[in-house]
Amino acid sequence: SASLHLAMKVHFPNKWKDIGKLIPDLSQGDFAIGDLVGMEMEIVKSLTWLLNPATARCISVHMLSLLEMEIPASVLNKVASAAIFFVELSVCDYSFVTMKKSAISIASLLNATERDIDVHLRIKKALNEIGCRIDWYEISFARERLWALHKQTCLASSRRSSTSFSMPDIPKTEDFPSPRSSHHFPGM
């Protein structure tokens, strides 16, 4: 249960307190919050504090879940797929290594929603409500770089499809003599 609580803190930072309160009840009184926190510290120390923070993909999906009520599921699924594609493109470019995962996520979401102005504006509005901690310069750079990577991907894909070659005809098995045939072993 300490591992579950720790995972909730890392991957669902806004919900861990609510769920953490339930864990002692779920254990039916076997341990209290103090026991949970103590075991959690043991785990963290044994991992030498090497916990995986949220990824750009997780942040994108989480941000979209905040818009869930306002946007049809079919639209959200398309946006999520496109945003995840942009996030995955970011791993192909070294310039994203030092960039905040939240900036990559926001840039990916904005790029993914560029064709759907309603969703795009809702995301921008939600981001503006978050406040001034957003580095718009970094996000702007990320958006441009992601579009450049997207263009390279599309060009490579079109080259592959336009230069497709046909495989030569493969001879049928009866065209090959059997290794035990008299052709290979005349004395047989």
Solvent accessible surface area in square Angstrom, and as a share of the most:
residue,aa,sasa,rsa
1,S,70,0.45
2,A,7,0.05
3,S,68,0.44
4,L,93,0.47
5,H,9,0.04
6,L,16,0.08
7,A,45,0.35
8,M,25,0.11
9,K,58,0.24
10,V,30,0.17
11,H,84,0.38
12,F,97,0.41
13,P,83,0.52
14,N,91,0.47
15,K,105,0.44
16,W,67,0.24
17,K,129,0.55
18,D,93,0.48
19,I,52,0.26
20,G,3,0.03
21,K,139,0.59
22,L,97,0.48
23,I,4,0.02
24,P,24,0.15
25,D,105,0.54
26,L,133,0.66
27,S,18,0.11
28,Q,162,0.72
29,G,68,0.65
30,D,120,0.62
31,F,58,0.24
32,A,59,0.45
33,I,83,0.42
34,G,55,0.53
35,D,83,0.43
36,L,4,0.02
37,V,70,0.40
38,G,38,0.36
39,M,108,0.48
40,E,12,0.05
41,M,77,0.34
42,E,104,0.47
43,I,39,0.20
44,V,6,0.03
45,K,119,0.51
46,S,88,0.57
47,L,79,0.39
48,T,94,0.54
49,W,156,0.55
50,L,143,0.71
51,L,56,0.28
52,N,116,0.60
53,P,98,0.62
54,A,32,0.25
55,T,71,0.41
56,A,6,0.05
57,R,119,0.43
58,C,56,0.33
59,I,40,0.20
60,S,1,0.00
61,V,66,0.38
62,H,70,0.31
63,M,28,0.13
64,L,9,0.05
65,S,50,0.32
66,L,120,0.60
67,L,12,0.06
68,E,104,0.46
69,M,189,0.84
70,E,99,0.44
71,I,8,0.04
72,P,85,0.54
73,A,71,0.55
74,S,73,0.47
75,V,41,0.23
76,L,17,0.08
77,N,96,0.49
78,K,151,0.64
79,V,8,0.05
80,A,24,0.18
81,S,75,0.48
82,A,35,0.27
83,A,0,0.00
84,I,29,0.15
85,F,78,0.32
86,F,7,0.03
87,V,13,0.07
88,E,95,0.43
89,L,14,0.07
90,S,7,0.04
91,V,127,0.73
92,C,97,0.58
93,D,19,0.10
94,Y,174,0.66
95,S,44,0.28
96,F,5,0.02
97,V,92,0.53
98,T,120,0.70
99,M,16,0.07
100,K,118,0.50
101,K,88,0.37
102,S,46,0.30
103,A,5,0.04
104,I,5,0.02
105,S,0,0.00
106,I,11,0.05
107,A,0,0.00
108,S,0,0.00
109,L,0,0.00
110,L,2,0.01
111,N,4,0.02
112,A,18,0.14
113,T,0,0.00
114,E,80,0.36
115,R,234,0.85
116,D,51,0.26
117,I,112,0.57
118,D,73,0.38
119,V,3,0.02
120,H,18,0.08
121,L,103,0.51
122,R,75,0.27
123,I,3,0.02
124,K,74,0.31
125,K,129,0.55
126,A,34,0.26
127,L,0,0.00
128,N,102,0.52
129,E,124,0.56
130,I,110,0.56
131,G,32,0.31
132,C,132,0.79
133,R,220,0.80
134,I,23,0.12
135,D,66,0.34
136,W,100,0.35
137,Y,177,0.67
138,E,31,0.14
139,I,3,0.02
140,S,53,0.34
141,F,87,0.36
142,A,0,0.00
143,R,43,0.16
144,E,118,0.53
145,R,73,0.27
146,L,0,0.00
147,W,81,0.29
148,A,36,0.28
149,L,13,0.06
150,H,48,0.21
151,K,132,0.56
152,Q,102,0.46
153,T,48,0.28
154,C,65,0.39
155,L,82,0.41
156,A,37,0.28
157,S,52,0.34
158,S,58,0.38
159,R,147,0.54
160,R,167,0.61
161,S,81,0.52
162,S,91,0.59
163,T,98,0.57
164,S,84,0.54
165,F,163,0.68
166,S,101,0.65
167,M,134,0.60
168,P,103,0.65
169,D,141,0.73
170,I,139,0.71
171,P,68,0.43
172,K,135,0.57
173,T,116,0.67
174,E,131,0.59
175,D,93,0.48
176,F,123,0.51
177,P,64,0.40
178,S,60,0.39
179,P,96,0.61
180,R,184,0.67
181,S,34,0.22
182,S,76,0.49
183,H,138,0.62
184,H,94,0.42
185,F,101,0.42
186,P,114,0.72
187,G,82,0.79
188,M,143,0.64
